[in-house]
Amino acid sequence: MPILITERNDGVTSMNKVSASILSANWLRLGEELRRAEEAGCDCIHVDVTDGHFVSNLTMGMDITRAVCKATSLRVDAHLMISEPGRFIPAFADAGADSITFHAEATAHPFELIKEIKKREKLAGVALDPATPVEAIEHYLDQLDLVLLVSVCVGFGGQKFIGAVDEKIRRLAKMRRDRNLNFEIQVDGGINTENGSQKRALGVDNLVGGSMIFLAEDMKETVRKLKA
């Protein structure tokens, strides 16, 4: 299983990571885009998978994920924004994804999905839409390696951060601290160099960025600011 956890002074996960979401990359030059992200100091590659049903958009699937995994040494996170995610866990595990994140809203059986992911020696994550409270996952937080708080309408890039997600970050970070857990907190959507440090202060470990990274004039400097 890939290494995820380090310790900060209070004994909880923190690595000031940055994930590059290839939803905003130039897909005609994807290999080059992955190399740019790696050289710029990104820690993970974020693959947004949609099915046109759970969200009204179609993006990437197993073949793109497999190609990405072969082309980068970075951790590859598969974010499954799909209905019936349990059907596709084996396929994305076989494609080489290091972590598989499903949406809490997409299943009534999260314990089974987590079990399936970990059986394949992958990191198990759950994602929450902006309107879904963190209390919806409190009964299985101890089973998770990461929690992804989506801070825009899922499935599309270039949107503004939904301010109500800040309180969700606070609550989730408090749950983690109070229970002495070690899952990674990710935030995806509307992240930029102006608000990134504020999200870090609230408890976020991994900032996911798409257009702000791949369309930046200086990708390396942008990633540096996001990690500061």
C-alpha positions, 0 to 999 in steps of 0.5 A: 500500500502506498505511504500516506501518513506522516506526523505533525506535532499533535500526532495527526496527518499533515504533509502540505501536499498539492494534487494536480487534477488532470481534468484541466490538463492538455490531454493531447500532451498528457505525458508532458503535462504529467512531467511538468506537474512532477517537476513543479513539485506536485505530490499527487495526480488527481483523476476525475472519473465521471459517468454522465449519471452521478454528475452531468459530465463525462470525463475519464475512465480506466484506460486514462487512469492506466496510462497516467499510472504508467507515465508518472511516479507520483501517487495517482488518486482516482476520484470516482464521481459515478453511480454504483462505484462498487462495480468499478473498484476492481477495474481502477485497482487493476489500472494502477490507481494508488487510492480510490475515492468514492462518493458517500452519496453514491452508495448505501454500503460504504463499509463494503466498498472500503473493504474492497479497496483495502483488500486490493492494497489501495488507499480508501477515500470517501468524497462529500458533495458541498451540501453533504455534512461531514457527520454523514461519514462519522461512523466509518472515519476510522476506516478511511485513509483520506476524506475529499471535501468537494468545494464546487459543483462536482464534475466541472473545473474552473468554479469558485470555492463554496464558502460553506465548505470552510465549516465542514473542514473545521468540523472534520479536522476536529473529529480527526483531532478528537479521535486521534485519527490519521486520515488525510483531508483533501479539498477540491474545487476553487482552490488558488494561491490566495485562499490556499493558506487559509484552507491549510490553517483550517486543517487541509493536508492536500489541496487539489488544483486543476486550471490554476496549476496547468494554466499557470504562467509559472507552475512551479511557483504556483505549487510553491505558494500552495505548499507555503 
